[in-house]
Amino acid sequence: MPHRSGFYIDKITKSIEEVLSGRNFDTEVLLLSHKDLKIVTKKNGWFFNWKLEYSQAGHRVFKLNIERDEIIQGLISIEPMDNYVEMHLLENAPHNYGNKKQFAGVAGNLVAFACKTSFDLGFEGCVAFTAKTKLVNHYSETLGAKIIYGKERMGIFTEAAGNLVNSYYKDYLHGR
């Protein structure tokens, strides 16, 4: 079960990958709409209260979709700070959990989006988040995240952020 900043990186992919076929699908990240809030509910299998997150001042909630498809594959809440992007929440859609998940790479795609947003804002890809202790090593290994404060405060910095962004956004950083 996920928890605040308890996302699991199942695989770094080119986009998202259909587990059964191994096919990759191009994705798009869009702002979550007010209409979407009716879909992303606990009643529909989502763990977090996205309506509450959507209403938080400064937080921007985005959805990951396969291009030209309205089905939400995952959600992320981010907030631009002074010189980095804060990741508040990240969640795979209910159909992308467990050993019967439909798509792999959703969480990695959303973290790459947060890093890309940081580059877009001139923050050199820097992203920060609070991790659950049991996932700190996992985030170090899969994302290149580093402990920045205490035991659970982590950051993704320019080099690791660039690697993630280049995995999901081909040639985005080329020539930067």
C-alpha positions in Angstrom: 0.0 0.0 0.0 1.4 3.4 -0.9 1.9 6.2 1.6 3.0 9.8 1.5 6.1 9.8 -0.8 5.9 6.0 -0.7 6.0 5.4 -4.4 7.9 2.5 -5.8 10.0 2.7 -9.0 9.2 -0.6 -10.7 11.2 0.1 -13.8 12.9 3.0 -15.7 11.4 2.7 -19.2 11.3 4.8 -22.4 7.8 5.9 -21.5 5.4 3.4 -20.0 5.6 -0.3 -20.8 2.7 -2.7 -21.1 3.6 -5.5 -18.7 2.1 -8.3 -20.7 3.4 -7.3 -24.2 6.5 -5.3 -23.4 5.2 -2.6 -25.8 6.1 1.0 -25.0 3.5 3.8 -25.2 4.1 7.5 -25.6 2.6 9.5 -22.8 1.6 13.0 -22.0 1.5 14.8 -18.6 -1.4 17.2 -18.2 -2.8 19.3 -15.4 -5.5 17.3 -13.5 -8.9 18.9 -14.2 -11.7 19.5 -11.7 -13.7 16.9 -13.7 -10.9 14.3 -13.2 -11.4 14.6 -9.4 -14.6 12.5 -9.8 -12.5 9.6 -11.1 -9.5 9.7 -8.8 -11.3 8.7 -5.6 -10.7 6.2 -2.8 -14.0 4.6 -3.9 -12.3 3.9 -7.3 -9.2 2.4 -5.7 -6.9 5.4 -5.3 -5.2 5.6 -1.9 -4.7 9.3 -1.6 -7.3 12.1 -1.2 -6.5 13.8 -4.5 -9.4 16.3 -4.1 -7.7 17.6 -0.9 -4.3 17.6 -2.6 -5.8 19.5 -5.6 -7.1 22.2 -3.3 -3.7 22.8 -1.5 -2.3 26.3 -2.2 0.7 26.1 -4.5 0.4 22.4 -5.3 -0.1 21.5 -8.9 -1.5 18.1 -9.6 -0.7 16.4 -13.0 -2.0 13.2 -14.6 -0.1 10.8 -16.8 -2.0 9.5 -19.8 -1.1 7.5 -22.8 -1.2 9.9 -25.8 -4.7 10.3 -27.2 -6.2 8.3 -24.3 -8.1 9.6 -21.4 -7.3 6.8 -18.9 -5.2 8.2 -16.1 -2.1 6.0 -15.4 -0.8 8.0 -12.4 -0.8 11.3 -10.6 1.8 13.6 -9.1 1.5 16.7 -7.0 4.5 19.1 -7.3 5.2 22.7 -6.1 7.9 25.0 -7.4 9.9 26.4 -4.6 12.8 29.0 -4.6 15.3 26.8 -6.4 13.9 23.3 -6.7 10.6 21.4 -7.2 9.0 19.8 -4.2 7.2 16.4 -4.9 4.3 16.2 -2.5 2.5 13.0 -3.6 2.9 10.5 -6.4 0.6 7.5 -7.0 0.1 4.9 -9.7 -3.4 4.3 -10.9 -5.0 1.3 -9.2 -4.7 -0.8 -12.3 -0.9 -0.2 -12.2 -0.2 -1.8 -8.8 0.9 -5.2 -7.8 1.8 -8.3 -9.8 -1.2 -7.8 -12.1 -0.4 -4.2 -13.1 -1.1 -3.1 -16.6 1.8 -0.7 -17.1 5.4 -0.4 -15.6 7.4 2.8 -15.5 4.5 5.1 -14.4 6.2 6.3 -11.2 9.6 6.8 -13.0 7.8 8.8 -15.7 6.2 11.1 -13.2 9.5 11.7 -11.3 11.2 12.4 -14.6 8.4 15.0 -15.3 9.1 16.7 -11.9 12.8 16.8 -12.9 12.0 18.2 -16.3 9.8 20.8 -14.7 12.7 21.8 -12.5 14.9 22.2 -15.6 12.2 24.2 -17.3 12.1 26.6 -14.3 15.9 27.0 -14.3 16.4 24.9 -11.2 18.9 22.5 -12.8 16.6 19.5 -12.4 16.7 19.6 -8.6 13.7 17.9 -6.9 13.2 17.2 -3.2 10.8 14.9 -1.4 10.4 13.1 1.9 10.8 9.3 1.7 9.7 6.5 3.9 12.8 5.1 5.6 12.4 1.7 4.1 12.5 3.2 0.6 15.5 5.4 0.9 18.0 2.9 -0.5 15.5 2.0 -3.3 15.3 5.7 -4.3 19.1 6.0 -4.2 19.5 3.0 -6.5 16.7 3.6 -9.0 16.6 7.4 -9.1 20.1 8.5 -8.0 18.5 10.4 -5.1 20.6 11.5 -2.2 19.9 12.0 1.5 19.8 15.8 2.1 18.5 16.0 5.6 17.9 13.6 8.4 17.0 10.0 7.4 14.2 10.6 5.0 14.6 13.9 3.2 15.9 13.2 -0.3 17.0 15.2 -3.3 17.5 14.4 -7.0 20.3 16.6 -8.4 21.3 17.7 -11.9 23.2 14.6 -13.1 20.6 12.1 -11.9 17.8 14.3 -12.9 19.3 14.6 -16.4 19.5 10.8 -16.6 15.9 10.4 -15.7 14.7 13.1 -18.0 16.7 11.7 -20.9 15.1 8.3 -20.3 11.6 9.6 -20.7 12.0 12.7 -22.8 14.3 11.8 -25.7 16.7 14.5 -26.6 15.1 17.0 -24.2 18.4 18.0 -22.6 20.5 17.7 -25.8 22.2 21.0 -26.4 21.3 22.4 -23.0 
